[in-house]
Amino acid sequence: MNSQTILKIFCSHILLCSAFARADFELGMQYCLNKEFEKAYVEFTLSAELGDVESQYNVGVMQYRGDYAAKDLVSAYAWLKLAQSNKSELATKTMALVESKMSAQQKQLGERAYLTLGERLSTANIQKRLAQIAPIGTGEFTKPKELKSKATTISESRRMKLGEFNIELSYTVATDGSVRDISIEKDEPAYTMAFVKSLRQTQFAPATHRGKPISAYGEKSQIRISTTMEGEKLNTEKLIMRLNSSKQKAEQGDGASIFAYAYQTEFARSFYENKMREANQDLKFDDPNTWYLKSAQAGFSLGEYKIGSNMLAGHQCDANPAQGLAWLERSASRGILDAQFLLGAEYYSGEKVPRDTTKGLYWLERASAGHYNNASIKLAWIYATSPDDRIRNRQKSLEHLKAVPDTHLDELSFWETSAAVFALNDDFKAAIKAQKKAMSTAKDYGLELPKQAQQLFNYEAKKIWLEPI
């Protein structure tokens, strides 16, 4: 029996015995199913280093067997005993087998290795490693720059009637500078759609990496109507009182209270600092990422998402993709759809992190299963336009497209994706109609997207559209 067969049986066994395995472990399983066994070992090791018990067990067994890892009884003993100490019943059963193959000296070395491993992977030390915020060559990246936009105005009488409210929109700046993947984070029904329409009409110079345009995921647009503003004048005293009150709750509260203060300070820095400079006021705000980090360390999943996405993109901190991804994977494994989508998009594109199509599709599918429409649209596009025959899939492209309503906020992506999916499924009449709708939408927004004409030309010639990453 060859090692691939052994590992496949091994993976299947663990999957059946561990129904509540974490997402990191499930991804390692996906690599096994795809016969990407070396990647499976790497993924299990990374997950084990972050405290995942099932992955710690897997690393121990693979090292014991010598499956895509050097056969090492001492190291296998250490990993299995660590998993056993973390309540893994499978590790308890396997330990007896491993110990039966070891000499007294090897067991002694194994105990030392276990103690060293346990100390290094203690909760405190794992969090300490995750907390490191360090620059890693941010000069290679440039952020999107707004070229043109259409302002949304609110009359003073209407503003007074509505009182105080926040609107927050998240979006992607695509490589052509258009706004995609719009989602509403904070809503004010009376005005949100007006700001969405304004955002749709915004054109950017795209973000770049080493001079090449890249997609910028997780960008934010925040609109605040606040009693701390008296017309165009900032009421500094009221703002300070609010922040101090929120900080007191954060210092005495749980992860949610800490997160609330982090969010307020992030908003204050981005929204009010220009106002204060204009008024020659000197007011310093706390660093929001310090508080997002505290929220994440308290186990609050939204805090994990925010510090992860900020580290990945360099929002109000130096970019650190490695640490950002670690926090995002923690948040995603807890079911935060925004984190799942961001991980999937980044891994699939390979623009900021090493490209991994299996991992990218895995997280996008997880987000789509949670009814995250932006993930479903992206998957429909990938399955319709991938030049890789192993990925391109008629049925999957249709299934994901059908999961999204035609009222989807990202109208451009919806109609462009519809056209690509229809073309792949040999309905070129519908593809041409959808593409013309996409071109009409872009024109209404005042956007110049030259690629749309080439896409239409393909559909009129009864050709599908293929778009390599």
TIMAR-940744 format. One record per residue (C-alpha): residue number from 1; residue in three letters; x, y, z. Coordinates in steps of 0.02 Angstrom, whole numbers, plus 50000, padded with zeros to 5 digits. Layout:
! residues N
<atom NUM; "ALA"; <X; Y; Z>>
...
! end
This chain:
! residues 469
<atom 1; "MET"; <50000; 50000; 50000>>
<atom 2; "ASN"; <50079; 50166; 49948>>
<atom 3; "SER"; <50090; 50321; 50058>>
<atom 4; "GLN"; <49952; 50413; 49965>>
<atom 5; "THR"; <49831; 50270; 49999>>
<atom 6; "ILE"; <49882; 50265; 50182>>
<atom 7; "LEU"; <49856; 50452; 50202>>
<atom 8; "LYS"; <49687; 50447; 50114>>
<atom 9; "ILE"; <49627; 50311; 50233>>
<atom 10; "PHE"; <49700; 50407; 50378>>
<atom 11; "CYS"; <49614; 50570; 50328>>
<atom 12; "SER"; <49447; 50483; 50301>>
<atom 13; "HIS"; <49459; 50404; 50473>>
<atom 14; "ILE"; <49493; 50568; 50559>>
<atom 15; "LEU"; <49352; 50655; 50467>>
<atom 16; "LEU"; <49228; 50525; 50529>>
<atom 17; "CYS"; <49294; 50528; 50707>>
<atom 18; "SER"; <49303; 50717; 50724>>
<atom 19; "ALA"; <49138; 50790; 50665>>
<atom 20; "PHE"; <49172; 50957; 50748>>
<atom 21; "ALA"; <49345; 50985; 50674>>
<atom 22; "ARG"; <49392; 51165; 50648>>
<atom 23; "ALA"; <49398; 51249; 50479>>
<atom 24; "ASP"; <49589; 51242; 50472>>
<atom 25; "PHE"; <49583; 51054; 50494>>
<atom 26; "GLU"; <49445; 51039; 50364>>
<atom 27; "LEU"; <49554; 51132; 50240>>
<atom 28; "GLY"; <49694; 51008; 50270>>
<atom 29; "MET"; <49566; 50873; 50233>>
<atom 30; "GLN"; <49521; 50961; 50071>>
<atom 31; "TYR"; <49703; 50954; 50017>>
<atom 32; "CYS"; <49700; 50767; 50052>>
<atom 33; "LEU"; <49545; 50745; 49943>>
<atom 34; "ASN"; <49631; 50845; 49805>>
<atom 35; "LYS"; <49786; 50735; 49824>>
<atom 36; "GLU"; <49889; 50888; 49874>>
<atom 37; "PHE"; <49968; 50792; 50017>>
<atom 38; "GLU"; <50119; 50901; 50046>>
<atom 39; "LYS"; <50005; 51054; 50061>>
<atom 40; "ALA"; <49897; 50953; 50183>>
<atom 41; "TYR"; <50048; 50926; 50295>>
<atom 42; "VAL"; <50096; 51110; 50286>>
<atom 43; "GLU"; <49917; 51163; 50327>>
<atom 44; "PHE"; <49903; 51042; 50473>>
<atom 45; "THR"; <50069; 51107; 50540>>
<atom 46; "LEU"; <50017; 51289; 50527>>
<atom 47; "SER"; <49852; 51250; 50612>>
<atom 48; "ALA"; <49938; 51148; 50747>>
<atom 49; "GLU"; <50054; 51296; 50782>>
<atom 50; "LEU"; <49899; 51403; 50813>>
<atom 51; "GLY"; <49828; 51280; 50938>>
<atom 52; "ASP"; <49713; 51171; 50832>>
<atom 53; "VAL"; <49701; 51003; 50924>>
<atom 54; "GLU"; <49649; 50895; 50777>>
<atom 55; "SER"; <49794; 50964; 50675>>
<atom 56; "GLN"; <49916; 50931; 50817>>
<atom 57; "TYR"; <49858; 50750; 50814>>
<atom 58; "ASN"; <49876; 50742; 50625>>
<atom 59; "VAL"; <50054; 50810; 50628>>
<atom 60; "GLY"; <50101; 50681; 50759>>
<atom 61; "VAL"; <50029; 50536; 50659>>
<atom 62; "MET"; <50108; 50594; 50496>>
<atom 63; "GLN"; <50277; 50609; 50581>>
<atom 64; "TYR"; <50254; 50436; 50658>>
<atom 65; "ARG"; <50211; 50360; 50490>>
<atom 66; "GLY"; <50337; 50462; 50391>>
<atom 67; "ASP"; <50198; 50519; 50274>>
<atom 68; "TYR"; <50258; 50678; 50186>>
<atom 69; "ALA"; <50365; 50714; 50339>>
<atom 70; "ALA"; <50526; 50637; 50402>>
<atom 71; "LYS"; <50489; 50488; 50513>>
<atom 72; "ASP"; <50526; 50550; 50689>>
<atom 73; "LEU"; <50462; 50454; 50840>>
<atom 74; "VAL"; <50522; 50585; 50964>>
<atom 75; "SER"; <50435; 50730; 50878>>
<atom 76; "ALA"; <50281; 50623; 50844>>
<atom 77; "TYR"; <50272; 50581; 51030>>
<atom 78; "ALA"; <50282; 50767; 51075>>
<atom 79; "TRP"; <50142; 50818; 50956>>
<atom 80; "LEU"; <50029; 50674; 51006>>
<atom 81; "LYS"; <50053; 50704; 51191>>
<atom 82; "LEU"; <50014; 50889; 51163>>
<atom 83; "ALA"; <49853; 50839; 51074>>
<atom 84; "GLN"; <49816; 50717; 51215>>
<atom 85; "SER"; <49840; 50855; 51344>>
<atom 86; "ASN"; <49714; 50957; 51245>>
<atom 87; "LYS"; <49582; 50819; 51265>>
<atom 88; "SER"; <49605; 50724; 51102>>
<atom 89; "GLU"; <49536; 50548; 51128>>
<atom 90; "LEU"; <49617; 50489; 50966>>
<atom 91; "ALA"; <49787; 50547; 51029>>
<atom 92; "THR"; <49764; 50444; 51187>>
<atom 93; "LYS"; <49732; 50288; 51085>>
<atom 94; "THR"; <49878; 50320; 50967>>
<atom 95; "MET"; <50004; 50361; 51104>>
<atom 96; "ALA"; <50009; 50179; 51162>>
<atom 97; "LEU"; <50057; 50123; 50987>>
<atom 98; "VAL"; <50194; 50253; 50971>>
<atom 99; "GLU"; <50266; 50218; 51144>>
<atom 100; "SER"; <50276; 50033; 51104>>
<atom 101; "LYS"; <50399; 50074; 50963>>
<atom 102; "MET"; <50510; 50188; 51069>>
<atom 103; "SER"; <50663; 50152; 51176>>
<atom 104; "ALA"; <50677; 50221; 51352>>
<atom 105; "GLN"; <50797; 50354; 51290>>
<atom 106; "GLN"; <50678; 50406; 51151>>
<atom 107; "LYS"; <50535; 50421; 51276>>
<atom 108; "GLN"; <50644; 50532; 51385>>
<atom 109; "LEU"; <50684; 50643; 51236>>
<atom 110; "GLY"; <50501; 50642; 51187>>
<atom 111; "GLU"; <50450; 50706; 51359>>
<atom 112; "ARG"; <50575; 50849; 51344>>
<atom 113; "ALA"; <50513; 50890; 51169>>
<atom 114; "TYR"; <50333; 50889; 51232>>
<atom 115; "LEU"; <50371; 51010; 51373>>
<atom 116; "THR"; <50462; 51127; 51254>>
<atom 117; "LEU"; <50321; 51117; 51128>>
<atom 118; "GLY"; <50188; 51146; 51261>>
<atom 119; "GLU"; <50275; 51302; 51323>>
<atom 120; "ARG"; <50301; 51372; 51148>>
<atom 121; "LEU"; <50120; 51340; 51100>>
<atom 122; "SER"; <50040; 51402; 51260>>
<atom 123; "THR"; <49892; 51517; 51235>>
<atom 124; "ALA"; <49992; 51666; 51296>>
<atom 125; "ASN"; <50137; 51634; 51177>>
<atom 126; "ILE"; <50024; 51602; 51027>>
<atom 127; "GLN"; <49936; 51767; 51059>>
<atom 128; "LYS"; <50104; 51853; 51081>>
<atom 129; "ARG"; <50160; 51794; 50909>>
<atom 130; "LEU"; <49994; 51848; 50833>>
<atom 131; "ALA"; <50011; 52019; 50914>>
<atom 132; "GLN"; <50171; 52065; 50824>>
<atom 133; "ILE"; <50139; 52210; 50707>>
<atom 134; "ALA"; <50291; 52241; 50600>>
<atom 135; "PRO"; <50319; 52317; 50427>>
<atom 136; "ILE"; <50367; 52197; 50288>>
<atom 137; "GLY"; <50410; 52306; 50141>>
<atom 138; "THR"; <50251; 52409; 50125>>
<atom 139; "GLY"; <50334; 52518; 49994>>
<atom 140; "GLU"; <50295; 52383; 49866>>
<atom 141; "PHE"; <50109; 52420; 49886>>
<atom 142; "THR"; <50011; 52576; 49843>>
<atom 143; "LYS"; <49832; 52601; 49899>>
<atom 144; "PRO"; <49684; 52649; 49788>>
<atom 145; "LYS"; <49669; 52834; 49751>>
<atom 146; "GLU"; <49502; 52915; 49716>>
<atom 147; "LEU"; <49495; 52998; 49545>>
<atom 148; "LYS"; <49314; 53053; 49535>>
<atom 149; "SER"; <49157; 53036; 49639>>
<atom 150; "LYS"; <48982; 53105; 49657>>
<atom 151; "ALA"; <48938; 53183; 49824>>
<atom 152; "THR"; <48778; 53144; 49918>>
<atom 153; "THR"; <48703; 53292; 50009>>
<atom 154; "ILE"; <48582; 53295; 50155>>
<atom 155; "SER"; <48483; 53452; 50193>>
<atom 156; "GLU"; <48506; 53528; 50365>>
<atom 157; "SER"; <48320; 53509; 50405>>
<atom 158; "ARG"; <48322; 53326; 50357>>
<atom 159; "ARG"; <48480; 53296; 50456>>
<atom 160; "MET"; <48403; 53373; 50611>>
<atom 161; "LYS"; <48246; 53268; 50590>>
<atom 162; "LEU"; <48343; 53105; 50575>>
<atom 163; "GLY"; <48457; 53145; 50721>>
<atom 164; "GLU"; <48619; 53046; 50739>>
<atom 165; "PHE"; <48662; 52897; 50631>>
<atom 166; "ASN"; <48806; 52800; 50553>>
<atom 167; "ILE"; <48819; 52718; 50382>>
<atom 168; "GLU"; <48965; 52605; 50341>>
<atom 169; "LEU"; <48994; 52524; 50172>>
<atom 170; "SER"; <49130; 52399; 50129>>
<atom 171; "TYR"; <49188; 52368; 49951>>
<atom 172; "THR"; <49325; 52312; 49835>>
<atom 173; "VAL"; <49421; 52424; 49716>>
<atom 174; "ALA"; <49447; 52313; 49564>>
<atom 175; "THR"; <49599; 52316; 49451>>
<atom 176; "ASP"; <49504; 52428; 49328>>
<atom 177; "GLY"; <49471; 52555; 49466>>
<atom 178; "SER"; <49284; 52519; 49480>>
<atom 179; "VAL"; <49196; 52484; 49646>>
<atom 180; "ARG"; <49139; 52304; 49671>>
<atom 181; "ASP"; <49079; 52188; 49811>>
<atom 182; "ILE"; <48979; 52324; 49898>>
<atom 183; "SER"; <48903; 52272; 50064>>
<atom 184; "ILE"; <48815; 52370; 50200>>
<atom 185; "GLU"; <48899; 52357; 50371>>
<atom 186; "LYS"; <48794; 52490; 50460>>
<atom 187; "ASP"; <48628; 52545; 50390>>
<atom 188; "GLU"; <48513; 52697; 50395>>
<atom 189; "PRO"; <48369; 52647; 50281>>
<atom 190; "ALA"; <48321; 52826; 50238>>
<atom 191; "TYR"; <48491; 52866; 50162>>
<atom 192; "THR"; <48599; 52710; 50138>>
<atom 193; "MET"; <48550; 52678; 49957>>
<atom 194; "ALA"; <48589; 52858; 49911>>
<atom 195; "PHE"; <48766; 52833; 49974>>
<atom 196; "VAL"; <48777; 52662; 49888>>
<atom 197; "LYS"; <48731; 52748; 49724>>
<atom 198; "SER"; <48864; 52879; 49753>>
<atom 199; "LEU"; <48994; 52745; 49791>>
<atom 200; "ARG"; <48950; 52651; 49631>>
<atom 201; "GLN"; <48993; 52806; 49532>>
<atom 202; "THR"; <49165; 52826; 49611>>
<atom 203; "GLN"; <49317; 52786; 49503>>
<atom 204; "PHE"; <49488; 52750; 49576>>
<atom 205; "ALA"; <49664; 52728; 49519>>
<atom 206; "PRO"; <49684; 52547; 49575>>
<atom 207; "ALA"; <49799; 52484; 49711>>
<atom 208; "THR"; <49964; 52416; 49648>>
<atom 209; "HIS"; <50097; 52290; 49698>>
<atom 210; "ARG"; <50266; 52319; 49618>>
<atom 211; "GLY"; <50181; 52428; 49489>>
<atom 212; "LYS"; <50049; 52298; 49441>>
<atom 213; "PRO"; <49864; 52340; 49474>>
<atom 214; "ILE"; <49787; 52229; 49608>>
<atom 215; "SER"; <49615; 52217; 49688>>
<atom 216; "ALA"; <49596; 52304; 49855>>
<atom 217; "TYR"; <49473; 52207; 49962>>
<atom 218; "GLY"; <49391; 52268; 50122>>
<atom 219; "GLU"; <49396; 52455; 50084>>
<atom 220; "LYS"; <49279; 52558; 50193>>
<atom 221; "SER"; <49168; 52709; 50167>>
<atom 222; "GLN"; <49100; 52784; 50328>>
<atom 223; "ILE"; <48965; 52917; 50340>>
<atom 224; "ARG"; <48921; 52990; 50509>>
<atom 225; "ILE"; <48788; 53117; 50556>>
<atom 226; "SER"; <48829; 53161; 50734>>
<atom 227; "THR"; <48783; 53281; 50873>>
<atom 228; "THR"; <48970; 53308; 50893>>
<atom 229; "MET"; <48956; 53409; 50732>>
<atom 230; "GLU"; <48869; 53577; 50740>>
<atom 231; "GLY"; <48848; 53613; 50556>>
<atom 232; "GLU"; <49027; 53603; 50491>>
<atom 233; "LYS"; <49102; 53639; 50662>>
<atom 234; "LEU"; <49168; 53501; 50775>>
<atom 235; "ASN"; <49108; 53499; 50956>>
<atom 236; "THR"; <49272; 53435; 51031>>
<atom 237; "GLU"; <49209; 53431; 51210>>
<atom 238; "LYS"; <49063; 53317; 51168>>
<atom 239; "LEU"; <49175; 53204; 51063>>
<atom 240; "ILE"; <49301; 53183; 51205>>
<atom 241; "MET"; <49162; 53143; 51328>>
<atom 242; "ARG"; <49095; 53007; 51215>>
<atom 243; "LEU"; <49264; 52928; 51185>>
<atom 244; "ASN"; <49310; 52932; 51370>>
<atom 245; "SER"; <49146; 52849; 51417>>
<atom 246; "SER"; <49173; 52713; 51287>>
<atom 247; "LYS"; <49353; 52688; 51345>>
<atom 248; "GLN"; <49300; 52663; 51525>>
<atom 249; "LYS"; <49180; 52526; 51471>>
<atom 250; "ALA"; <49318; 52448; 51366>>
<atom 251; "GLU"; <49442; 52446; 51510>>
<atom 252; "GLN"; <49316; 52359; 51622>>
<atom 253; "GLY"; <49221; 52256; 51494>>
<atom 254; "ASP"; <49231; 52108; 51379>>
<atom 255; "GLY"; <49291; 52089; 51200>>
<atom 256; "ALA"; <49133; 52169; 51131>>
<atom 257; "SER"; <49156; 52327; 51235>>
<atom 258; "ILE"; <49339; 52337; 51184>>
<atom 259; "PHE"; <49289; 52315; 51002>>
<atom 260; "ALA"; <49160; 52456; 51017>>
<atom 261; "TYR"; <49292; 52577; 51080>>
<atom 262; "ALA"; <49415; 52523; 50945>>
<atom 263; "TYR"; <49285; 52554; 50812>>
<atom 264; "GLN"; <49244; 52727; 50881>>
<atom 265; "THR"; <49428; 52778; 50888>>
<atom 266; "GLU"; <49457; 52714; 50711>>
<atom 267; "PHE"; <49310; 52815; 50649>>
<atom 268; "ALA"; <49363; 52968; 50748>>
<atom 269; "ARG"; <49538; 52964; 50675>>
<atom 270; "SER"; <49478; 52946; 50497>>
<atom 271; "PHE"; <49331; 53067; 50507>>
<atom 272; "TYR"; <49378; 53202; 50632>>
<atom 273; "GLU"; <49565; 53228; 50613>>
<atom 274; "ASN"; <49546; 53332; 50455>>
<atom 275; "LYS"; <49413; 53436; 50541>>
<atom 276; "MET"; <49529; 53467; 50687>>
<atom 277; "ARG"; <49675; 53515; 50577>>
<atom 278; "GLU"; <49564; 53639; 50488>>
<atom 279; "ALA"; <49515; 53713; 50656>>
<atom 280; "ASN"; <49694; 53710; 50723>>
<atom 281; "GLN"; <49640; 53594; 50864>>
<atom 282; "ASP"; <49765; 53473; 50940>>
<atom 283; "LEU"; <49678; 53313; 50994>>
<atom 284; "LYS"; <49763; 53144; 50995>>
<atom 285; "PHE"; <49663; 52983; 50977>>
<atom 286; "ASP"; <49712; 52811; 51040>>
<atom 287; "ASP"; <49776; 52687; 50911>>
<atom 288; "PRO"; <49622; 52586; 50858>>
<atom 289; "ASN"; <49726; 52434; 50810>>
<atom 290; "THR"; <49794; 52420; 50986>>
<atom 291; "TRP"; <49614; 52402; 51046>>
<atom 292; "TYR"; <49561; 52288; 50903>>
<atom 293; "LEU"; <49707; 52178; 50954>>
<atom 294; "LYS"; <49648; 52177; 51135>>
<atom 295; "SER"; <49474; 52130; 51076>>
<atom 296; "ALA"; <49545; 51989; 50971>>
<atom 297; "GLN"; <49651; 51927; 51116>>
<atom 298; "ALA"; <49492; 51923; 51220>>
<atom 299; "GLY"; <49422; 51801; 51092>>
<atom 300; "PHE"; <49299; 51920; 51008>>
<atom 301; "SER"; <49282; 51860; 50828>>
<atom 302; "LEU"; <49244; 52030; 50752>>
<atom 303; "GLY"; <49400; 52097; 50836>>
<atom 304; "GLU"; <49499; 51956; 50755>>
<atom 305; "TYR"; <49425; 52004; 50587>>
<atom 306; "LYS"; <49463; 52189; 50605>>
<atom 307; "ILE"; <49643; 52172; 50664>>
<atom 308; "GLY"; <49671; 52039; 50532>>
<atom 309; "SER"; <49602; 52142; 50388>>
<atom 310; "ASN"; <49692; 52299; 50449>>
<atom 311; "MET"; <49858; 52208; 50461>>
<atom 312; "LEU"; <49833; 52131; 50290>>
<atom 313; "ALA"; <49795; 52297; 50206>>
<atom 314; "GLY"; <49899; 52414; 50315>>
<atom 315; "HIS"; <49749; 52514; 50378>>
<atom 316; "GLN"; <49816; 52634; 50511>>
<atom 317; "CYS"; <49964; 52515; 50539>>
<atom 318; "ASP"; <50109; 52439; 50443>>
<atom 319; "ALA"; <50053; 52300; 50327>>
<atom 320; "ASN"; <50091; 52126; 50392>>
<atom 321; "PRO"; <50002; 51996; 50283>>
<atom 322; "ALA"; <50069; 51846; 50379>>
<atom 323; "GLN"; <49999; 51903; 50547>>
<atom 324; "GLY"; <49842; 51972; 50465>>
<atom 325; "LEU"; <49804; 51804; 50385>>
<atom 326; "ALA"; <49826; 51714; 50552>>
<atom 327; "TRP"; <49695; 51825; 50636>>
<atom 328; "LEU"; <49579; 51816; 50485>>
<atom 329; "GLU"; <49585; 51626; 50486>>
<atom 330; "ARG"; <49538; 51625; 50669>>
<atom 331; "SER"; <49391; 51740; 50635>>
<atom 332; "ALA"; <49339; 51643; 50480>>
<atom 333; "SER"; <49343; 51479; 50576>>
<atom 334; "ARG"; <49219; 51557; 50699>>
<atom 335; "GLY"; <49098; 51592; 50557>>
<atom 336; "ILE"; <49129; 51777; 50517>>
<atom 337; "LEU"; <49075; 51788; 50335>>
<atom 338; "ASP"; <49175; 51945; 50297>>
<atom 339; "ALA"; <49333; 51856; 50353>>
<atom 340; "GLN"; <49292; 51702; 50249>>
<atom 341; "PHE"; <49262; 51807; 50094>>
<atom 342; "LEU"; <49420; 51910; 50117>>
<atom 343; "LEU"; <49527; 51754; 50143>>
<atom 344; "GLY"; <49451; 51669; 49992>>
<atom 345; "ALA"; <49475; 51818; 49878>>
<atom 346; "GLU"; <49654; 51850; 49933>>
<atom 347; "TYR"; <49711; 51669; 49923>>
<atom 348; "TYR"; <49630; 51642; 49754>>
<atom 349; "SER"; <49701; 51801; 49677>>
<atom 350; "GLY"; <49874; 51782; 49752>>
<atom 351; "GLU"; <49899; 51970; 49743>>
<atom 352; "LYS"; <49954; 51999; 49923>>
<atom 353; "VAL"; <49988; 51821; 49979>>
<atom 354; "PRO"; <50054; 51665; 49891>>
<atom 355; "ARG"; <49916; 51602; 49778>>
<atom 356; "ASP"; <49823; 51446; 49835>>
<atom 357; "THR"; <49669; 51405; 49731>>
<atom 358; "THR"; <49613; 51263; 49844>>
<atom 359; "LYS"; <49616; 51373; 49998>>
<atom 360; "GLY"; <49537; 51519; 49904>>
<atom 361; "LEU"; <49392; 51416; 49838>>
<atom 362; "TYR"; <49369; 51332; 50007>>
<atom 363; "TRP"; <49342; 51496; 50100>>
<atom 364; "LEU"; <49235; 51572; 49962>>
<atom 365; "GLU"; <49125; 51417; 49966>>
<atom 366; "ARG"; <49110; 51433; 50155>>
<atom 367; "ALA"; <49055; 51614; 50139>>
<atom 368; "SER"; <48935; 51573; 49999>>
<atom 369; "ALA"; <48857; 51434; 50104>>
<atom 370; "GLY"; <48822; 51570; 50233>>
<atom 371; "HIS"; <48722; 51667; 50100>>
<atom 372; "TYR"; <48859; 51797; 50074>>
<atom 373; "ASN"; <48809; 51861; 49902>>
<atom 374; "ASN"; <48978; 51936; 49856>>
<atom 375; "ALA"; <49058; 51765; 49880>>
<atom 376; "SER"; <48925; 51681; 49772>>
<atom 377; "ILE"; <48951; 51808; 49631>>
<atom 378; "LYS"; <49139; 51787; 49640>>
<atom 379; "LEU"; <49125; 51598; 49633>>
<atom 380; "ALA"; <49005; 51607; 49486>>
<atom 381; "TRP"; <49131; 51717; 49395>>
<atom 382; "ILE"; <49277; 51601; 49437>>
<atom 383; "TYR"; <49185; 51444; 49383>>
<atom 384; "ALA"; <49129; 51530; 49222>>
<atom 385; "THR"; <49291; 51615; 49169>>
<atom 386; "SER"; <49437; 51514; 49240>>
<atom 387; "PRO"; <49557; 51456; 49103>>
<atom 388; "ASP"; <49590; 51301; 49209>>
<atom 389; "ASP"; <49478; 51159; 49146>>
<atom 390; "ARG"; <49486; 51081; 49320>>
<atom 391; "ILE"; <49403; 51235; 49395>>
<atom 392; "ARG"; <49286; 51295; 49258>>
<atom 393; "ASN"; <49116; 51216; 49290>>
<atom 394; "ARG"; <48949; 51250; 49206>>
<atom 395; "GLN"; <48839; 51181; 49343>>
<atom 396; "LYS"; <48930; 51267; 49486>>
<atom 397; "SER"; <48931; 51434; 49395>>
<atom 398; "LEU"; <48742; 51426; 49371>>
<atom 399; "GLU"; <48708; 51369; 49549>>
<atom 400; "HIS"; <48805; 51513; 49624>>
<atom 401; "LEU"; <48729; 51641; 49506>>
<atom 402; "LYS"; <48553; 51582; 49547>>
<atom 403; "ALA"; <48590; 51607; 49732>>
<atom 404; "VAL"; <48606; 51795; 49707>>
<atom 405; "PRO"; <48454; 51909; 49680>>
<atom 406; "ASP"; <48455; 52029; 49532>>
<atom 407; "THR"; <48440; 52169; 49661>>
<atom 408; "HIS"; <48619; 52133; 49716>>
<atom 409; "LEU"; <48709; 52292; 49769>>
<atom 410; "ASP"; <48856; 52261; 49653>>
<atom 411; "GLU"; <48757; 52282; 49492>>
<atom 412; "LEU"; <48910; 52285; 49379>>
<atom 413; "SER"; <48977; 52120; 49440>>
<atom 414; "PHE"; <48805; 52040; 49438>>
<atom 415; "TRP"; <48773; 52078; 49254>>
<atom 416; "GLU"; <48951; 52043; 49196>>
<atom 417; "THR"; <48950; 51878; 49289>>
<atom 418; "SER"; <48778; 51833; 49221>>
<atom 419; "ALA"; <48843; 51860; 49045>>
<atom 420; "ALA"; <48995; 51749; 49074>>
<atom 421; "VAL"; <48891; 51611; 49153>>
<atom 422; "PHE"; <48761; 51614; 49013>>
<atom 423; "ALA"; <48900; 51606; 48882>>
<atom 424; "LEU"; <48982; 51456; 48967>>
<atom 425; "ASN"; <48812; 51370; 48963>>
<atom 426; "ASP"; <48791; 51406; 48776>>
<atom 427; "ASP"; <48652; 51535; 48798>>
<atom 428; "PHE"; <48739; 51673; 48701>>
<atom 429; "LYS"; <48578; 51771; 48673>>
<atom 430; "ALA"; <48557; 51791; 48861>>
<atom 431; "ALA"; <48745; 51826; 48878>>
<atom 432; "ILE"; <48736; 51970; 48753>>
<atom 433; "LYS"; <48583; 52042; 48840>>
<atom 434; "ALA"; <48666; 52034; 49012>>
<atom 435; "GLN"; <48829; 52108; 48948>>
<atom 436; "LYS"; <48737; 52254; 48868>>
<atom 437; "LYS"; <48651; 52281; 49035>>
<atom 438; "ALA"; <48823; 52285; 49119>>
<atom 439; "MET"; <48886; 52412; 48991>>
<atom 440; "SER"; <48730; 52519; 49014>>
<atom 441; "THR"; <48755; 52514; 49202>>
<atom 442; "ALA"; <48937; 52569; 49185>>
<atom 443; "LYS"; <48884; 52711; 49071>>
<atom 444; "ASP"; <48752; 52768; 49197>>
<atom 445; "TYR"; <48888; 52771; 49329>>
<atom 446; "GLY"; <49002; 52872; 49215>>
<atom 447; "LEU"; <49134; 52734; 49219>>
<atom 448; "GLU"; <49255; 52694; 49079>>
<atom 449; "LEU"; <49281; 52505; 49072>>
<atom 450; "PRO"; <49359; 52460; 48902>>
<atom 451; "LYS"; <49362; 52273; 48938>>
<atom 452; "GLN"; <49172; 52265; 48930>>
<atom 453; "ALA"; <49172; 52293; 48742>>
<atom 454; "GLN"; <49291; 52146; 48716>>
<atom 455; "GLN"; <49181; 52036; 48823>>
<atom 456; "LEU"; <49029; 52081; 48717>>
<atom 457; "PHE"; <49129; 52047; 48558>>
<atom 458; "ASN"; <49168; 51871; 48622>>
<atom 459; "TYR"; <48986; 51832; 48660>>
<atom 460; "GLU"; <48928; 51897; 48492>>
<atom 461; "ALA"; <49057; 51780; 48412>>
<atom 462; "LYS"; <48988; 51637; 48520>>
<atom 463; "LYS"; <49147; 51625; 48623>>
<atom 464; "ILE"; <49160; 51611; 48811>>
<atom 465; "TRP"; <49261; 51736; 48912>>
<atom 466; "LEU"; <49416; 51670; 49000>>
<atom 467; "GLU"; <49507; 51779; 49124>>
<atom 468; "PRO"; <49666; 51716; 49205>>
<atom 469; "ILE"; <49709; 51781; 49378>>
! end
